[in-house]
Amino acid sequence: MATIIEAGVPEFIKIIYIHKQNESGSLLNFQNFLNQTILTNYALISSLFLNSLHFTGRPASR
């Protein structure tokens, strides 16, 4: 079955997660968890950067 998982605060980043269960199911689940975590961190950091740029006119890192 295919479920759609939202990754983080912005709703424009979505992951299509195909659940495949076989002899290495736990390894696949762990890799999917890593991919979801990386994309979530990227979505959060990019949204914070773009929001700071929008509200203040300059990036928050400067």
Jmol script that loads the backbone (N, CA, C; Angstrom):
load data "model"
ATOM      1  N   MET A   1       0.843  -1.185   0.000  1.00  0.00           N
ATOM      2  CA  MET A   1       0.000   0.000   0.000  1.00  0.00           C
ATOM      3  C   MET A   1       0.882   1.240   0.000  1.00  0.00           C
ATOM      4  N   ALA A   2       0.418   2.269  -0.630  1.00  0.00           N
ATOM      5  CA  ALA A   2       1.173   3.520  -0.725  1.00  0.00           C
ATOM      6  C   ALA A   2       0.508   4.574   0.140  1.00  0.00           C
ATOM      7  N   THR A   3       1.286   5.141   1.035  1.00  0.00           N
ATOM      8  CA  THR A   3       0.769   6.217   1.875  1.00  0.00           C
ATOM      9  C   THR A   3       1.600   7.461   1.643  1.00  0.00           C
ATOM     10  N   ILE A   4       0.972   8.619   1.771  1.00  0.00           N
ATOM     11  CA  ILE A   4       1.663   9.892   1.590  1.00  0.00           C
ATOM     12  C   ILE A   4       2.015  10.442   2.965  1.00  0.00           C
ATOM     13  N   ILE A   5       3.296  10.701   3.182  1.00  0.00           N
ATOM     14  CA  ILE A   5       3.780  11.224   4.457  1.00  0.00           C
ATOM     15  C   ILE A   5       4.225  12.656   4.238  1.00  0.00           C
ATOM     16  N   GLU A   6       3.729  13.565   5.058  1.00  0.00           N
ATOM     17  CA  GLU A   6       4.148  14.954   4.947  1.00  0.00           C
ATOM     18  C   GLU A   6       5.445  15.132   5.720  1.00  0.00           C
ATOM     19  N   ALA A   7       6.424  15.751   5.108  1.00  0.00           N
ATOM     20  CA  ALA A   7       7.746  15.900   5.705  1.00  0.00           C
ATOM     21  C   ALA A   7       7.917  17.316   6.204  1.00  0.00           C
ATOM     22  N   GLY A   8       7.624  17.539   7.479  1.00  0.00           N
ATOM     23  CA  GLY A   8       7.926  18.830   8.070  1.00  0.00           C
ATOM     24  C   GLY A   8       6.827  19.853   7.924  1.00  0.00           C
ATOM     25  N   VAL A   9       7.182  21.102   8.199  1.00  0.00           N
ATOM     26  CA  VAL A   9       6.217  22.189   8.229  1.00  0.00           C
ATOM     27  C   VAL A   9       5.701  22.563   6.843  1.00  0.00           C
ATOM     28  N   PRO A  10       6.565  22.765   5.833  1.00  0.00           N
ATOM     29  CA  PRO A  10       6.027  23.156   4.530  1.00  0.00           C
ATOM     30  C   PRO A  10       5.251  22.007   3.903  1.00  0.00           C
ATOM     31  N   GLU A  11       4.136  22.333   3.291  1.00  0.00           N
ATOM     32  CA  GLU A  11       3.287  21.290   2.728  1.00  0.00           C
ATOM     33  C   GLU A  11       3.602  21.015   1.266  1.00  0.00           C
ATOM     34  N   PHE A  12       4.615  21.708   0.707  1.00  0.00           N
ATOM     35  CA  PHE A  12       4.932  21.469  -0.694  1.00  0.00           C
ATOM     36  C   PHE A  12       5.943  20.351  -0.859  1.00  0.00           C
ATOM     37  N   ILE A  13       6.462  19.819   0.256  1.00  0.00           N
ATOM     38  CA  ILE A  13       7.396  18.693   0.176  1.00  0.00           C
ATOM     39  C   ILE A  13       6.668  17.469   0.697  1.00  0.00           C
ATOM     40  N   LYS A  14       6.414  16.508  -0.162  1.00  0.00           N
ATOM     41  CA  LYS A  14       5.731  15.288   0.240  1.00  0.00           C
ATOM     42  C   LYS A  14       6.533  14.087  -0.247  1.00  0.00           C
ATOM     43  N   ILE A  15       6.460  13.028   0.514  1.00  0.00           N
ATOM     44  CA  ILE A  15       7.165  11.794   0.163  1.00  0.00           C
ATOM     45  C   ILE A  15       6.123  10.729  -0.149  1.00  0.00           C
ATOM     46  N   ILE A  16       6.299  10.055  -1.256  1.00  0.00           N
ATOM     47  CA  ILE A  16       5.472   8.879  -1.532  1.00  0.00           C
ATOM     48  C   ILE A  16       6.228   7.673  -0.991  1.00  0.00           C
ATOM     49  N   TYR A  17       5.673   7.084   0.050  1.00  0.00           N
ATOM     50  CA  TYR A  17       6.351   6.008   0.769  1.00  0.00           C
ATOM     51  C   TYR A  17       5.721   4.685   0.363  1.00  0.00           C
ATOM     52  N   ILE A  18       6.471   3.876  -0.348  1.00  0.00           N
ATOM     53  CA  ILE A  18       6.000   2.556  -0.757  1.00  0.00           C
ATOM     54  C   ILE A  18       6.507   1.537   0.264  1.00  0.00           C
ATOM     55  N   HIS A  19       5.586   0.905   0.949  1.00  0.00           N
ATOM     56  CA  HIS A  19       5.961  -0.037   2.002  1.00  0.00           C
ATOM     57  C   HIS A  19       6.168  -1.411   1.385  1.00  0.00           C
ATOM     58  N   LYS A  20       7.417  -1.867   1.389  1.00  0.00           N
ATOM     59  CA  LYS A  20       7.746  -3.182   0.867  1.00  0.00           C
ATOM     60  C   LYS A  20       8.276  -4.034   2.020  1.00  0.00           C
ATOM     61  N   GLN A  21       7.644  -5.176   2.222  1.00  0.00           N
ATOM     62  CA  GLN A  21       8.043  -6.052   3.313  1.00  0.00           C
ATOM     63  C   GLN A  21       8.656  -7.320   2.720  1.00  0.00           C
ATOM     64  N   ASN A  22       9.934  -7.525   2.987  1.00  0.00           N
ATOM     65  CA  ASN A  22      10.580  -8.749   2.546  1.00  0.00           C
ATOM     66  C   ASN A  22      11.577  -9.172   3.620  1.00  0.00           C
ATOM     67  N   GLU A  23      12.598  -9.951   3.239  1.00  0.00           N
ATOM     68  CA  GLU A  23      13.533 -10.446   4.248  1.00  0.00           C
ATOM     69  C   GLU A  23      14.366  -9.331   4.863  1.00  0.00           C
ATOM     70  N   SER A  24      14.541  -8.200   4.152  1.00  0.00           N
ATOM     71  CA  SER A  24      15.298  -7.076   4.717  1.00  0.00           C
ATOM     72  C   SER A  24      14.359  -5.902   4.976  1.00  0.00           C
ATOM     73  N   GLY A  25      13.197  -6.195   5.538  1.00  0.00           N
ATOM     74  CA  GLY A  25      12.207  -5.149   5.745  1.00  0.00           C
ATOM     75  C   GLY A  25      12.648  -4.108   6.743  1.00  0.00           C
ATOM     76  N   SER A  26      13.347  -4.541   7.795  1.00  0.00           N
ATOM     77  CA  SER A  26      13.773  -3.582   8.812  1.00  0.00           C
ATOM     78  C   SER A  26      14.814  -2.617   8.253  1.00  0.00           C
ATOM     79  N   LEU A  27      15.702  -3.124   7.393  1.00  0.00           N
ATOM     80  CA  LEU A  27      16.711  -2.253   6.789  1.00  0.00           C
ATOM     81  C   LEU A  27      16.058  -1.231   5.866  1.00  0.00           C
ATOM     82  N   LEU A  28      15.057  -1.667   5.088  1.00  0.00           N
ATOM     83  CA  LEU A  28      14.342  -0.736   4.220  1.00  0.00           C
ATOM     84  C   LEU A  28      13.611   0.315   5.039  1.00  0.00           C
ATOM     85  N   ASN A  29      12.989  -0.118   6.143  1.00  0.00           N
ATOM     86  CA  ASN A  29      12.280   0.841   6.984  1.00  0.00           C
ATOM     87  C   ASN A  29      13.250   1.840   7.594  1.00  0.00           C
ATOM     88  N   PHE A  30      14.436   1.381   7.977  1.00  0.00           N
ATOM     89  CA  PHE A  30      15.427   2.289   8.553  1.00  0.00           C
ATOM     90  C   PHE A  30      15.925   3.281   7.512  1.00  0.00           C
ATOM     91  N   GLN A  31      16.139   2.815   6.276  1.00  0.00           N
ATOM     92  CA  GLN A  31      16.568   3.732   5.220  1.00  0.00           C
ATOM     93  C   GLN A  31      15.477   4.744   4.897  1.00  0.00           C
ATOM     94  N   ASN A  32      14.223   4.317   4.896  1.00  0.00           N
ATOM     95  CA  ASN A  32      13.125   5.250   4.666  1.00  0.00           C
ATOM     96  C   ASN A  32      13.027   6.255   5.802  1.00  0.00           C
ATOM     97  N   PHE A  33      13.276   5.803   7.040  1.00  0.00           N
ATOM     98  CA  PHE A  33      13.280   6.720   8.173  1.00  0.00           C
ATOM     99  C   PHE A  33      14.390   7.753   8.039  1.00  0.00           C
ATOM    100  N   LEU A  34      15.583   7.314   7.596  1.00  0.00           N
ATOM    101  CA  LEU A  34      16.685   8.254   7.388  1.00  0.00           C
ATOM    102  C   LEU A  34      16.346   9.269   6.300  1.00  0.00           C
ATOM    103  N   ASN A  35      15.767   8.806   5.186  1.00  0.00           N
ATOM    104  CA  ASN A  35      15.394   9.719   4.108  1.00  0.00           C
ATOM    105  C   ASN A  35      14.353  10.718   4.582  1.00  0.00           C
ATOM    106  N   GLN A  36      13.376  10.250   5.352  1.00  0.00           N
ATOM    107  CA  GLN A  36      12.338  11.145   5.853  1.00  0.00           C
ATOM    108  C   GLN A  36      12.931  12.161   6.823  1.00  0.00           C
ATOM    109  N   THR A  37      13.866  11.728   7.680  1.00  0.00           N
ATOM    110  CA  THR A  37      14.492  12.645   8.633  1.00  0.00           C
ATOM    111  C   THR A  37      15.307  13.713   7.915  1.00  0.00           C
ATOM    112  N   ILE A  38      16.071  13.295   6.893  1.00  0.00           N
ATOM    113  CA  ILE A  38      16.888  14.260   6.149  1.00  0.00           C
ATOM    114  C   ILE A  38      16.004  15.266   5.431  1.00  0.00           C
ATOM    115  N   LEU A  39      14.921  14.799   4.789  1.00  0.00           N
ATOM    116  CA  LEU A  39      14.028  15.712   4.084  1.00  0.00           C
ATOM    117  C   LEU A  39      13.282  16.619   5.049  1.00  0.00           C
ATOM    118  N   THR A  40      12.945  16.100   6.233  1.00  0.00           N
ATOM    119  CA  THR A  40      12.271  16.936   7.231  1.00  0.00           C
ATOM    120  C   THR A  40      13.189  18.047   7.700  1.00  0.00           C
ATOM    121  N   ASN A  41      14.463  17.704   7.990  1.00  0.00           N
ATOM    122  CA  ASN A  41      15.411  18.738   8.411  1.00  0.00           C
ATOM    123  C   ASN A  41      15.620  19.761   7.308  1.00  0.00           C
ATOM    124  N   TYR A  42      15.714  19.310   6.064  1.00  0.00           N
ATOM    125  CA  TYR A  42      15.889  20.238   4.946  1.00  0.00           C
ATOM    126  C   TYR A  42      14.675  21.154   4.804  1.00  0.00           C
ATOM    127  N   ALA A  43      13.473  20.594   4.971  1.00  0.00           N
ATOM    128  CA  ALA A  43      12.256  21.396   4.851  1.00  0.00           C
ATOM    129  C   ALA A  43      12.172  22.428   5.966  1.00  0.00           C
ATOM    130  N   LEU A  44      12.519  22.031   7.192  1.00  0.00           N
ATOM    131  CA  LEU A  44      12.464  22.968   8.315  1.00  0.00           C
ATOM    132  C   LEU A  44      13.474  24.093   8.144  1.00  0.00           C
ATOM    133  N   ILE A  45      14.712  23.750   7.779  1.00  0.00           N
ATOM    134  CA  ILE A  45      15.758  24.770   7.636  1.00  0.00           C
ATOM    135  C   ILE A  45      15.433  25.712   6.483  1.00  0.00           C
ATOM    136  N   SER A  46      14.957  25.162   5.364  1.00  0.00           N
ATOM    137  CA  SER A  46      14.630  26.025   4.225  1.00  0.00           C
ATOM    138  C   SER A  46      13.441  26.918   4.534  1.00  0.00           C
ATOM    139  N   SER A  47      12.447  26.403   5.277  1.00  0.00           N
ATOM    140  CA  SER A  47      11.295  27.247   5.612  1.00  0.00           C
ATOM    141  C   SER A  47      11.689  28.346   6.588  1.00  0.00           C
ATOM    142  N   LEU A  48      12.563  28.025   7.555  1.00  0.00           N
ATOM    143  CA  LEU A  48      13.043  29.069   8.467  1.00  0.00           C
ATOM    144  C   LEU A  48      13.830  30.133   7.713  1.00  0.00           C
ATOM    145  N   PHE A  49      14.676  29.706   6.780  1.00  0.00           N
ATOM    146  CA  PHE A  49      15.467  30.654   5.999  1.00  0.00           C
ATOM    147  C   PHE A  49      14.573  31.549   5.152  1.00  0.00           C
ATOM    148  N   LEU A  50      13.598  30.941   4.466  1.00  0.00           N
ATOM    149  CA  LEU A  50      12.723  31.733   3.597  1.00  0.00           C
ATOM    150  C   LEU A  50      11.808  32.645   4.402  1.00  0.00           C
ATOM    151  N   ASN A  51      11.360  32.187   5.577  1.00  0.00           N
ATOM    152  CA  ASN A  51      10.521  33.047   6.415  1.00  0.00           C
ATOM    153  C   ASN A  51      11.312  34.225   6.960  1.00  0.00           C
ATOM    154  N   SER A  52      12.551  34.005   7.367  1.00  0.00           N
ATOM    155  CA  SER A  52      13.369  35.119   7.849  1.00  0.00           C
ATOM    156  C   SER A  52      13.649  36.097   6.719  1.00  0.00           C
ATOM    157  N   LEU A  53      13.874  35.586   5.519  1.00  0.00           N
ATOM    158  CA  LEU A  53      14.102  36.453   4.365  1.00  0.00           C
ATOM    159  C   LEU A  53      12.846  37.248   4.031  1.00  0.00           C
ATOM    160  N   HIS A  54      11.690  36.626   4.208  1.00  0.00           N
ATOM    161  CA  HIS A  54      10.434  37.300   3.884  1.00  0.00           C
ATOM    162  C   HIS A  54      10.098  38.375   4.916  1.00  0.00           C
ATOM    163  N   PHE A  55      10.285  38.071   6.191  1.00  0.00           N
ATOM    164  CA  PHE A  55       9.845  39.000   7.239  1.00  0.00           C
ATOM    165  C   PHE A  55      10.837  40.135   7.475  1.00  0.00           C
ATOM    166  N   THR A  56      12.129  39.864   7.364  1.00  0.00           N
ATOM    167  CA  THR A  56      13.117  40.885   7.703  1.00  0.00           C
ATOM    168  C   THR A  56      13.827  41.455   6.480  1.00  0.00           C
ATOM    169  N   GLY A  57      13.732  40.800   5.331  1.00  0.00           N
ATOM    170  CA  GLY A  57      14.418  41.278   4.151  1.00  0.00           C
ATOM    171  C   GLY A  57      15.863  40.847   4.067  1.00  0.00           C
ATOM    172  N   ARG A  58      16.353  40.128   5.080  1.00  0.00           N
ATOM    173  CA  ARG A  58      17.723  39.619   5.044  1.00  0.00           C
ATOM    174  C   ARG A  58      17.739  38.239   5.680  1.00  0.00           C
ATOM    175  N   PRO A  59      18.704  37.409   5.297  1.00  0.00           N
ATOM    176  CA  PRO A  59      18.756  36.069   5.885  1.00  0.00           C
ATOM    177  C   PRO A  59      19.105  36.113   7.370  1.00  0.00           C
ATOM    178  N   ALA A  60      18.624  35.139   8.111  1.00  0.00           N
ATOM    179  CA  ALA A  60      18.866  35.122   9.554  1.00  0.00           C
ATOM    180  C   ALA A  60      20.308  34.752   9.883  1.00  0.00           C
ATOM    181  N   SER A  61      21.023  34.178   8.906  1.00  0.00           N
ATOM    182  CA  SER A  61      22.399  33.757   9.186  1.00  0.00           C
ATOM    183  C   SER A  61      23.386  34.917   9.122  1.00  0.00           C
ATOM    184  N   ARG A  62      22.966  36.062   8.659  1.00  0.00           N
ATOM    185  CA  ARG A  62      23.879  37.213   8.569  1.00  0.00           C
ATOM    186  C   ARG A  62      23.665  38.159   9.741  1.00  0.00           C
TER     187      ARG A  62
END
end "model"
wireframe off; spacefill off
backbone 0.3
color backbone group
